[in-house]
Amino acid sequence: MHKITLIPGDGIGPEVSNAVVQIMEHANVDIDWERMEAGAEVMQKHGTPVPDQVINSISRNRVALKGPITTPIGSGFASANVTLRKRLSLYANVRPVKNIPGIKTRFDNVDIVILRENSEDLYSGLEHVVIPGVVESLKIITEVACMRIGKFAFEIAREWHRNKVTAVHKANIMKMADGLFLECMRKCARDYPEIEYEELIVDNTCMQLVTRPERFDVMVMENLYGDIISDLCSGLVGGLGVTPSGNYGAGGTAMFEAVHGSAPDIAGKNLANPIAMILSAVLMLRHIHETEKADMIEKAVHAVLEEGKFLTRDLGGVATTTEITNAIIDKMD
Ligand code: NAI
């Protein structure tokens, strides 16, 4: 029995989470979900979007599945996502980006794993006004965090039988900060001689991603480049509605989530596409070594997409969340 924290989240979160729970039940995966509330409504009650019991639950269970959480703009409400990542030290964001059968895109040979450092860089939140009209925003890069993400990237490459790691940087301009990042990546690479290692400047990386994405395998980068490039790569395979992700941290803790937001425009209307959340759960099943069930659910998702009969609106169809979920369940029988 796996005890797993489930945070349904805001907006379409409960709808797509419900789809996952139903699919897991039909797949006979032995999960005891510990449901936790976090997000905008919780903020009203507890004064924080992520109460301590949520953190305690994830720390105890070491595995969590999370729906999207609304972050109101300009209200001073700290992002629940950033809070969760920080308090649980989830330092590595992993986003596998691969073509999905049935989803037509400009490329049909994309198979990339993006590793984004999640804890520092320009996201340290250290900004101040130097003099009126001049703002300084601090980019913090540390050897500890770089070595940690570098090692994680090469470990994933080895475990997932990948051949190459590309370190993405801008060390020609940020010679010290990105220079330190590269120095650490090179150190890590030495311990994995069977894996090819290369370095590529971030602007050139973007150009190559949209012309020759097949040349990339595993990519590792700092927080800001990772934020941007991981969304760019989602676009290569069909967008945020079909892209899963995992956040991994110290002590083996991991939290899985779709990369899209709470979609307030379609919330509660049974229109949300649950695929990204389902594929995030598939990633979670692989993490807890339920490989067979993960393969079975992924195959069913691919079969439904390939058939094209039950697609949600964002994928060009007219199916509801319930209909696409039931279609996936039918394919598993
Ligand atoms: P969004 O991803 O929620 O929505 C952008 C567009 O994509 C909307 O038109 C929406 O209807 C559509 N969309 C998103 N997911 C969909 C799905 N599964 N099925 C069908 N259509 C889908 O991004 P937006 O509007 O910028 O953000 C809304 C809220 O979500 C904000 O409060 C933001 O802070 C939060 N957010 C939370 C994230 C998380 O919890 N990981 C990630 C991104 C945004």
Boltz pocket constraint, residues with backbone or C-beta under 6 A from the ligand:
constraints:
  - pocket:
      binder: B
      contacts: [[A, 12], [A, 67], [A, 68], [A, 69], [A, 70], [A, 71], [A, 72], [A, 81], [A, 240], [A, 241], [A, 257], [A, 258], [A, 259], [A, 260], [A, 261], [A, 262], [A, 263], [A, 264], [A, 265], [A, 266], [A, 271], [A, 272], [A, 273], [A, 274], [A, 276], [A, 312], [A, 314]]
      max_distance: 6.0
